[in-house]
Amino acid sequence: QTSMAKMAGPTASLARVSVFLCLLHAATAWVGTPLPLTRLRPAIPAAGRRQLPLSCARQPGLRARRDITAAAMEEKVSTIAAWEEEYRSLAKKASAAPTPDKGGLFGMMGGMLGGKKKEEDSPFPSGLADGKGRPALSAPVVDGFRVVKEYYHQLDSFTQGIHWDNGVMYEGSGGYTNSHGTRVSRKILETGQTTAFRQLPEKYFGEGITIIGDKLYQLSWRTNRGFVYDKETLKLLGDFTYPHEGWGFTTDGKELIMSDGSEKIHFLDPETFVETRLLTVRYLGKRTGELMKLNRLNDLQWWKGKILANIWELDRLAVINPENGIVERFIELKGLLDEKDPHYKQFNKSDRCLNGIAYCDVDDRLFVTGKLWNKLYEIEVLEGEADRIEAAKAAPPTDYTTSAGGFDPLGMGK
């Protein structure tokens, strides 16, 4: 009995090790590859604008779930594999295209010197300074907002842009770790239901979207490549390139208008994708009286002849004059996001920031949402409301003044 008791310890330990190895083997077989600890328990990403996407096999939207049959999962994965092959085919065509002859070193120098002239980085745009070089404009008015209606928004969509077209809400998203991945989709506004979507290969981090006619255009972040789809079927029609990052996207109906995360806005021909104009966005500081550049421009939306722009990590929109780049107004949206909601507390400010603007010009409806938000909002802009609230905060209490309007904090004049 004593000998058996001495053997009990090692035997129990061996049994525990065996059970652990069996469980590890089962987990490995389920995923298909050995699992590092970070994949068993994904951590919330560190602060930063974005993370590169996971592979399609690791996208949360493709993991086996109880409500999805094995056959449905297999069909979904095979569809995405077919889509990826289409993107690879486009890349092969692009690499096989002949490289234009630059004419050697002197030809390259000539192209640089005689190429398209960019906007001068002057202190003030033409016509916006007085005779003494001071800005001849006022600081932007700051508007407020009122929520008209709330709609459901897909929780795992890392929104990079939305667009309203003919009664359909389109959305472009990026491949953030905790999202459903990079995709472009069609949705029913009233229910938030996705009626069609297209997943992009893992190398592309999706950005802003816009529509001209029957074509939907989508940017990618750092791969310098955009895509063109049929807006009804989401069939891939072609692609285009650009020499900078892609962030926000919109159109005035004639040109494509894109931001790159800086203070610059690029205008492109929608057929040739040649840049036709470059705009620098500036605003007059209310306290400094100086004209300053407004950088970190994100999603864009053409709105009543102006360009609306998200500003990365800020709860406000900029209303930009498309002719001179001057910010004419700001729309303050602080308070729209309920930061006490447990859903948002798991993400840092960058990963749950305001991003996504759409506009229906038929009945004058403005929509906004954000990354990983659970709601999409229709809002009404209240002109000058934020300025009025700020002025009221700065004004002395009414009981500090006399009936004649004088300042009397001690009530001596009563």
Disulfide bonds with the S-S distance in Angstrom:
none
